[in-house]
Amino acid sequence: MTVPLARILLLALLLPISLAANAQGVTVFAAASLTDAMNDIAKAYAARSGAGVRTSYAASSALARQIENGAPADLFFSADDEWMDYLEKRSLIERSTRVARLGNRLVLIAPAGPARRVEIRKGLDLAALLGSGRLATGDPANVPVGRYAQQALTFLGLWPIAEPKLARADNVRFALTYVERGEAPLGIVYSTDAAIARGVQVIGEFPPESHAEISYPMAIVAMHGTDAVKAFHTFLLGSEAATVFKRFGFSVR
C-alpha cells in the first residue's frame, strides 16, 4: 500500500513536535516513603507547567542500582545519604544539585485496635511484645528504614533480640503492609508512612539520638540536567512543594 506524499510530509512535520513534547517530561526515581507526597507534587507541577512527571518508587538501594545500570532517571530522591553517596562516588549525579531536602522520624507500629503506648528505651521487653510474631521493617542490608531500625535497636541493646525475628521487607511500604494485614505484630517504619495507613497505630517513637539523622537528599542524575529537569528540581525546592511535604508529615529543610 502506497502512503500518500502529503501524509508523509505531515508526519515529518509532526515528529519533531512530538519528540519535543516528550522531552519536556521528567522521570523521578524516589524512595517508596515519598510515594504519596510526590504523587501530589507531580500533579500540582503538571497543572502549573503542563509538563508531565513520571515517577518510579522503590527502596533507595534498588533505585540507585537501577540508575547505575543505566535506567532512564532524571532525578533521584533517596531516603538516606548512603545511596546518594553511592551514586556520587560513581559520578552518576550532578553534585552541585544535591540537596538534603527532607527529614523524618522513626516509629514503632502495631495493627490498629485499642490504643496502646510503649516507652521505647533500653530495657524494653521486646521479646514479650513480639511473642511468636516477627518485627517488620526494611532489610537492613539494603533498605534505609531497616538501617535506621538496626541502628536504633543496637543503641537500645535490643538488636540481639530483634535480629532473628525480623521480617525483612524490600521497602518501607511492604513493611507497613505486613503490619496492616496482621502478618507481623510490630513494625518499624517512618512516621509519614504510619500516618497514611488506616490499619496501623503508632505505639512508640524512637529517640532521635538512637539512630543517624533521617535525611532525604535529592539530585539530578548525571547528563540529565535539561531545562525541564532543572525546572522541576527548582519546583521541589519551592514553597508549594514544601507545603505538600509538610502535609504528609515530613520536616522540610
C-alpha positions in Angstrom: 0.0 0.0 0.0 1.4 3.4 -1.0 1.4 6.1 1.6 0.3 9.5 0.0 3.1 12.0 -0.2 1.0 14.6 1.7 0.7 12.2 4.7 4.5 11.5 4.7 5.1 15.3 4.8 2.6 15.7 7.6 4.2 13.0 9.7 7.6 14.6 9.1 6.4 17.9 10.4 4.7 16.4 13.4 7.6 14.2 14.5 9.8 17.0 15.9 6.8 18.4 17.8 6.1 15.0 19.3 9.7 14.5 20.3 9.9 18.0 21.8 6.8 17.3 23.9 8.2 14.0 25.2 11.5 15.7 26.0 9.7 18.0 28.4 8.7 15.1 30.7 10.8 14.4 33.8 11.4 10.9 35.3 11.9 10.8 39.0 13.2 7.8 41.0 12.1 8.3 44.6 12.1 6.3 47.8 8.9 4.4 48.5 8.2 6.5 51.6 7.8 9.6 49.3 5.0 8.0 47.2 2.0 10.0 48.3 3.7 13.3 48.6 5.5 13.0 45.2 2.3 11.9 43.5 0.6 15.1 44.7 3.5 17.3 43.8 3.7 15.8 40.3 0.0 16.6 39.8 0.5 20.1 41.0 3.5 20.7 38.8 1.8 19.3 35.7 -1.2 21.6 36.3 1.1 24.6 36.7 3.6 23.9 33.9 1.9 21.5 31.6 5.0 19.2 31.8 4.5 15.6 32.8 6.4 14.0 35.7 6.9 10.2 35.6 7.6 8.6 39.0 9.1 5.2 40.0 9.1 4.2 43.7 11.1 1.5 45.4 13.8 1.2 48.1 16.6 3.7 47.6 19.1 0.9 47.1 17.1 -0.6 44.3 16.7 2.7 42.5 20.4 3.6 42.9 21.4 0.3 41.4 18.9 0.8 38.5 20.5 4.2 37.8 23.9 2.7 38.0 22.8 0.2 35.3 21.5 2.9 33.0 17.9 3.3 33.9 16.5 6.5 32.4 16.0 8.5 35.6 16.4 12.3 35.5 16.2 12.9 39.2 17.0 10.7 42.3 15.3 11.3 45.6 16.8 9.0 48.3 15.7 8.1 51.8 19.2 8.3 53.1 22.6 9.8 52.3 24.4 6.5 51.8 22.7 5.6 48.5 23.1 9.1 47.2 26.8 8.9 48.2 26.9 5.6 46.3 25.9 7.3 43.1 28.0 10.4 43.7 31.2 8.3 44.2 30.5 6.9 40.7 29.9 10.3 39.2 26.3 9.4 38.4 24.7 12.5 39.9 25.4 16.2 39.3 27.0 17.1 42.6 26.0 20.8 42.5 22.3 19.8 42.5 22.5 17.6 45.6 20.2 18.9 48.4 19.2 17.4 51.7 15.6 18.4 51.4 13.6 16.4 54.0 13.7 14.8 57.4 11.5 12.1 59.0 11.0 10.2 62.3 11.3 6.5 63.1 8.3 4.9 64.9 7.1 1.6 66.2 3.7 0.5 64.8 1.2 -2.2 65.6 -2.1 -3.2 63.9 -5.0 -0.8 64.5 -7.0 -1.6 67.6 -7.4 -0.4 71.2 -5.0 2.5 71.8 -1.7 1.4 73.3 1.6 3.1 74.1 5.1 1.8 74.6 8.1 3.7 76.0 10.9 2.9 73.7 14.0 2.7 75.9 16.8 0.5 77.0 15.4 -2.5 78.8 12.2 -2.6 76.7 10.9 -6.2 76.8 10.7 -6.5 73.0 10.5 -10.3 73.2 7.3 -10.1 75.2 5.8 -7.6 72.8 6.6 -9.8 69.8 5.6 -13.1 71.3 5.9 -15.7 68.5 5.5 -13.0 65.8 8.0 -11.1 63.7 9.2 -7.5 63.6 8.6 -6.0 60.2 11.0 -3.4 58.8 13.2 -2.9 55.7 16.0 -5.2 55.1 18.9 -3.6 57.0 21.4 -4.9 54.3 19.8 -2.6 51.7 16.8 -0.6 52.8 17.3 2.8 54.6 14.5 2.3 57.1 16.0 -1.0 58.0 19.4 0.5 58.6 17.9 3.2 60.8 16.0 0.5 62.7 19.1 -1.6 63.2 21.0 1.5 64.5 18.2 2.3 66.9 17.8 -1.3 68.2 21.6 -1.6 68.6 21.7 1.7 70.6 18.9 0.4 72.9 20.6 -3.0 73.3 17.7 -4.8 71.6 19.3 -5.9 68.3 20.2 -9.4 69.5 16.5 -10.0 70.3 15.2 -8.3 67.1 17.6 -9.7 64.5 16.4 -13.3 64.5 12.7 -12.1 64.5 13.0 -9.7 61.6 10.6 -9.8 58.7 12.9 -8.2 56.1 10.9 -6.1 53.7 12.1 -4.9 50.3 10.9 -1.4 51.1 9.2 0.5 53.9 5.7 0.2 52.3 5.9 -3.5 52.3 6.9 -3.5 56.0 3.8 -1.3 56.6 1.6 -3.8 54.7 2.9 -6.7 56.8 1.6 -5.0 60.0 -1.6 -3.7 58.4 -2.5 -7.3 57.3 -1.7 -8.6 60.8 1.2 -10.7 59.4 3.5 -9.1 62.0 2.5 -7.8 65.4 5.0 -4.9 65.2 6.9 -2.9 62.6 9.4 -0.1 62.4 8.6 2.5 59.7 8.8 6.2 59.2 6.1 8.3 60.9 5.0 9.6 57.5 4.1 6.1 56.3 2.3 5.3 59.5 0.2 8.5 59.1 -1.3 7.4 55.8 -2.1 3.9 56.8 -5.6 3.2 58.3 -4.7 -0.3 59.5 -1.9 0.6 61.9 -1.3 2.7 65.0 1.9 4.3 66.3 2.7 2.9 69.7 6.1 4.5 70.2 8.7 6.8 68.7 12.4 6.0 68.7 14.6 8.6 70.4 16.4 10.7 67.7 19.8 10.1 69.3 19.3 6.3 68.8 19.9 6.5 65.1 21.5 8.6 62.4 19.5 11.6 61.3 16.9 10.6 58.7 17.7 12.6 55.6 16.2 12.7 52.2 18.7 14.1 49.6 17.8 14.7 46.0 19.9 15.3 43.0 19.8 15.5 39.2 21.2 12.4 37.5 24.5 13.0 35.6 24.0 14.1 32.0 20.2 14.6 32.6 20.3 18.3 33.5 18.0 19.5 30.9 16.0 22.7 31.3 12.9 20.7 32.1 14.6 18.6 34.8 16.2 21.7 36.3 12.8 23.4 36.4 11.3 20.5 38.3 14.3 20.4 40.7 13.7 24.1 41.4 10.0 23.4 42.0 10.8 20.7 44.6 12.8 23.3 46.5 10.0 25.8 46.4 7.2 26.7 48.8 4.4 24.9 47.0 6.3 21.6 47.2 7.3 22.3 50.8 3.6 22.7 51.8 2.8 19.3 50.3 5.8 17.6 52.1 4.7 19.1 55.4 1.1 18.0 54.9 2.4 14.4 54.7 4.5 14.9 57.9 8.0 15.4 56.5 10.2 18.1 58.0 11.4 20.4 55.3 14.9 21.9 55.3 
